[in-house]
Amino acid sequence: MAQLIRTQDGRDLAVETFGDPRGRPVFLLHGTPGSRLGPAPRTAVLYRLGVRLITFDRPGYGDSHRLPGRRVAAAAADVEAVADSLGIDEFAVVGRSGGAPHALACAALLPDRTVRTAALVGLAPRNALGLDWFEGMTESNVREYINAAAGHRQLTAALEYRSLAIRADPAASVADMHQDLPAADRQIVADAGIRSMLVRNFAEGLSSSADGWIDDVMAFSSDWEFRPEDIDGPVLLWHGEKDIFAPVQHTRWLAERIPRAELVIERGAAHFGALRVLTRVLGWTIW
């Protein structure tokens, strides 16, 4: 069951913890759209790693209150609020897909508390100099960001329509997504357990509205309010070379600017390849 944690500005965040309660605390930030019920290793694996895994619904998703106009940087304050409530001083942060920029926000803005950071299949800032931001990106994602550039109202109309379809039949939506995936991703999503998890994840994240999804896309389309160059701590950047949701050149761009970045590009892997390396990545975060 989710625990509701109150932020200083009066919002509730829906939080869950898994694994070893006395293990090293690691925040796992979900994708877009998504929820605290997103991909995570099994409890037995977390105990073996000695990890206390903490997940929460970003504002506007699931049972977490919305934070209108939030930027990527706002994630750091929410992670800090959860850590304070749970009595945690230092922690690692792992972000997958839409969670990756938010994990980097913690690295940049909470340097005294964020010990290690991993960003998997993430995006670069929308204003990234020298990067063709849309090159290699699937049409549906390009359309989202074009709608965001046209304004909040147009993006809201588009994502509310898609959210209603997912909420009405999340299993059918996951099945529809499957046919448009690269072969590497289709192989992963063909697993019944992963499909079931994705259905639960999307259903929970969009259970009440598309607000979290809308606010994520608007945040990714705006200034992050921190610079990758200012991240001092160790950062693992992982990407599948055949990713069509967040193209691999985004992570290469970040790796050139984050001083202590370790870059791993996996040939033959795509976006959902991040699920297969998640246990290994959590092992890397242990300090």
Secondary structure, DSSP 8 states (H G I E B T S, - for coil): --EEEE-TTS-EEEEEEEE-TTSEEEEEE--SS--TTSS---HHHHHHHTEEEEEE--TTSTTS---TT--TTHHHHHHHHHHHHHT-SSEEEEEETTHHHHHHHHHHH-TTTEEEEEEES----TT-TT--TTTT--HHHHHHHHHHHH-HHHHHHHHHHHHHHHHH-HHHHHHHHHHTS-HHHHHHHTSHHHHHHHHHHHHHHTSS-SHHHHHHHHHHTS--SS-GGG--S-EEEEEETT-SSS-HHHHHHHHTTSTTEEEEEETT--TTHHHHHHHHHHHHH--
